[in-house]
Amino acid sequence: MKRRRRHPHDEETRNALRGRRITSSMLRMASLLMYDELVPASVRDALKSALSRPAHEQKAGLTSVASLLYTETGIDCGDVLELMGLTEAHACT
């Protein structure tokens, strides 16, 4: 089966690239939190574990980390979700 070559101005391509950039930048932010001493050790450990999972399992791990970070720090839920690269559809509880 021959792969369809996408034109750089194709809307589907732009959306795929935009999503990829958002995901990678958010994962970089989450990766930085692993080394921040202001982040509780339990959250850093959970984050290391979540990011070491295969890509298709990371979202579930990051959801757990978001809940833990919210519970342990009291940071606004929306901010926690943004740090983890998650959407409002994910709960902090």
C-alpha positions as CSV (number, residue, x, y, z in Angstrom):
1,M,0.0,0.0,0.0
2,K,1.4,3.3,-1.0
3,R,1.5,6.1,1.6
4,R,-0.2,9.3,0.7
5,R,2.2,12.2,0.6
6,R,0.8,15.1,2.6
7,H,1.1,18.6,1.3
8,P,2.6,21.0,3.9
9,H,-0.5,23.2,3.6
10,D,-3.0,20.3,4.0
11,E,-5.2,21.1,7.1
12,E,-4.9,17.5,8.4
13,T,-1.1,17.8,8.3
14,R,-1.1,21.2,10.0
15,N,-3.3,19.8,12.8
16,A,-1.1,16.7,13.3
17,L,2.0,18.9,13.5
18,R,0.4,21.4,15.8
19,G,-0.7,18.5,18.2
20,R,2.8,17.0,18.0
21,R,4.4,20.3,19.0
22,I,2.0,20.8,21.9
23,T,2.6,17.3,23.2
24,S,6.4,17.4,23.0
25,S,6.6,20.8,24.7
26,M,4.3,19.7,27.5
27,L,6.4,16.5,28.0
28,R,9.5,18.6,28.1
29,M,7.8,20.7,30.9
30,A,6.9,17.5,32.8
31,S,10.4,16.3,32.3
32,L,11.8,19.4,33.9
33,L,9.5,19.0,37.0
34,M,11.3,15.7,37.7
35,Y,14.4,17.7,38.7
36,D,12.8,20.6,40.5
37,E,13.5,20.4,44.3
38,L,10.3,22.4,44.9
39,V,8.2,19.5,43.6
40,P,7.5,17.0,46.3
41,A,9.7,13.8,46.0
42,S,6.6,11.6,45.7
43,V,5.4,13.6,42.7
44,R,8.9,13.5,41.1
45,D,9.1,9.7,41.6
46,A,5.6,9.2,40.1
47,L,6.5,11.5,37.2
48,K,9.7,9.5,36.5
49,S,7.6,6.3,36.5
50,A,4.9,7.8,34.2
51,L,7.4,9.1,31.7
52,S,9.3,5.8,31.6
53,R,6.2,3.9,30.4
54,P,5.6,3.2,26.7
55,A,4.1,6.3,24.9
56,H,0.6,4.8,24.7
57,E,0.5,4.4,28.5
58,Q,1.9,7.7,29.5
59,K,-1.4,9.7,29.6
60,A,-2.8,7.4,32.3
61,G,0.4,7.9,34.3
62,L,0.4,11.6,33.8
63,T,-3.2,11.8,35.0
64,S,-2.2,10.1,38.2
65,V,0.7,12.4,38.6
66,A,-1.6,15.4,38.1
67,S,-3.9,14.2,40.8
68,L,-0.9,13.7,43.2
69,L,0.6,17.1,42.4
70,Y,-2.8,18.8,42.9
71,T,-3.4,17.0,46.2
72,E,0.1,17.6,47.6
73,T,0.6,21.2,46.6
74,G,-2.8,22.8,46.2
75,I,-1.8,24.2,42.8
76,D,-4.8,25.1,40.7
77,C,-6.2,22.1,38.8
78,G,-6.1,23.8,35.5
79,D,-2.4,24.7,36.0
80,V,-1.6,21.2,37.0
81,L,-3.3,19.8,33.9
82,E,-1.4,22.2,31.7
83,L,1.9,21.2,33.3
84,M,1.2,17.6,32.6
85,G,0.0,18.3,29.0
86,L,-3.5,17.1,29.8
87,T,-6.9,18.6,28.9
88,E,-9.7,19.8,31.1
89,A,-11.4,16.4,30.5
90,H,-8.9,14.9,33.0
91,A,-9.7,15.3,36.7
92,C,-7.4,16.4,39.4
93,T,-9.1,14.4,42.1
